Amino acid sequence: MYKTKPCFRCVMPSDASLNVLALNASLKHEAEISNTGELATLVLEEMRALAPTNVEVVRLSDAVLPVGLGFREASEDDWPGLVSKIKLADVVLFCTPIWWGGR
């Protein structure tokens, strides 16, 4: 039987809040409800209860992310902005859907 672990408020070295970036990799677009988004919301709520956080959720299916090996594959490529957000984040959540037990 699974036992829940005790939760306690995080003691941060300063009053600064954590910058949390959640990357939702669901294939569903913004208007649709996704299981991945629901789970990410639950995790983020738990994080907010333990420490002050600034949260941003990016649904990757709504971003312009062309496939390729370069940093900027198209003129309206969202990768450079996304990379900047990742670098500024203290915590990055990779929220991936699971099908058939695999990523």
C-alpha positions as CSV (number, residue, x, y, z in Angstrom):
1,M,0.0,0.0,0.0
2,Y,1.3,3.4,-0.9
3,K,2.0,5.7,2.1
4,T,1.9,9.5,1.5
5,K,5.0,11.3,2.6
6,P,4.8,14.2,5.0
7,C,4.6,17.6,3.5
8,F,6.2,20.7,5.0
9,R,6.7,24.3,4.0
10,C,9.9,24.8,2.1
11,V,12.4,27.1,3.8
12,M,13.9,29.3,1.1
13,P,17.2,31.0,1.5
14,S,15.5,34.3,0.8
15,D,12.0,35.7,0.3
16,A,12.3,35.2,-3.5
17,S,9.8,32.9,-5.0
18,L,10.6,30.0,-7.3
19,N,10.2,30.4,-11.0
20,V,8.5,27.3,-12.3
21,L,8.0,26.5,-16.0
22,A,5.8,23.6,-16.8
23,L,6.1,22.3,-20.4
24,N,2.9,20.5,-21.3
25,A,3.6,18.1,-24.1
26,S,0.1,16.9,-24.7
27,L,-0.9,16.6,-28.3
28,K,-4.3,18.3,-27.5
29,H,-4.5,22.1,-28.1
30,E,-5.4,24.7,-25.5
31,A,-9.2,24.6,-25.6
32,E,-9.2,20.8,-25.0
33,I,-8.8,19.2,-21.6
34,S,-5.8,16.9,-21.3
35,N,-4.9,14.4,-18.7
36,T,-1.3,15.7,-18.8
37,G,-2.6,19.3,-18.1
38,E,-4.8,18.1,-15.3
39,L,-1.9,16.2,-13.6
40,A,0.5,19.2,-14.1
41,T,-2.1,21.5,-12.4
42,L,-2.2,19.1,-9.4
43,V,1.6,19.1,-9.1
44,L,1.7,22.9,-9.4
45,E,-1.0,23.3,-6.7
46,E,1.1,21.2,-4.3
47,M,4.2,23.3,-5.1
48,R,2.3,26.5,-4.4
49,A,1.2,25.1,-1.1
50,L,4.8,24.5,0.0
51,A,6.7,27.5,-1.3
52,P,6.0,30.8,-3.0
53,T,6.1,30.3,-6.8
54,N,5.7,32.1,-10.1
55,V,4.3,29.5,-12.5
56,E,4.1,29.6,-16.3
57,V,2.6,26.7,-18.2
58,V,3.5,26.3,-21.9
59,R,1.4,23.9,-24.0
60,L,3.9,22.9,-26.7
61,S,1.2,21.8,-29.2
62,D,0.2,25.5,-29.4
63,A,3.8,26.7,-30.0
64,V,5.5,27.0,-33.4
65,L,8.3,24.5,-33.0
66,P,9.5,23.3,-36.4
67,V,11.4,20.1,-36.6
68,G,15.1,20.5,-37.4
69,L,18.5,20.7,-35.9
70,G,19.0,24.5,-36.0
71,F,18.1,27.0,-33.2
72,R,15.8,29.0,-35.5
73,E,14.2,26.8,-38.2
74,A,11.6,29.3,-39.3
75,S,11.0,33.1,-39.1
76,E,8.2,32.7,-36.5
77,D,10.0,30.0,-34.6
78,D,9.1,29.9,-30.8
79,W,12.3,28.0,-29.8
80,P,14.4,31.1,-28.9
81,G,11.7,32.4,-26.5
82,L,11.2,29.0,-25.0
83,V,14.9,28.5,-24.4
84,S,15.0,31.9,-22.6
85,K,12.1,30.8,-20.4
86,I,13.9,27.5,-19.6
87,K,17.1,29.3,-18.7
88,L,15.3,31.7,-16.3
89,A,13.3,29.0,-14.6
90,D,14.4,27.5,-11.2
91,V,12.3,24.4,-11.8
92,V,11.3,23.0,-15.2
93,L,8.5,20.4,-15.2
94,F,8.4,18.1,-18.2
95,C,4.8,17.1,-18.4
96,T,4.5,14.2,-20.9
97,P,1.5,12.0,-21.8
98,I,1.9,8.3,-21.4
99,W,0.5,5.8,-23.9
100,W,0.8,2.1,-23.4
101,G,3.3,2.5,-20.5
102,G,5.9,4.5,-22.6
103,R,6.7,8.1,-23.0
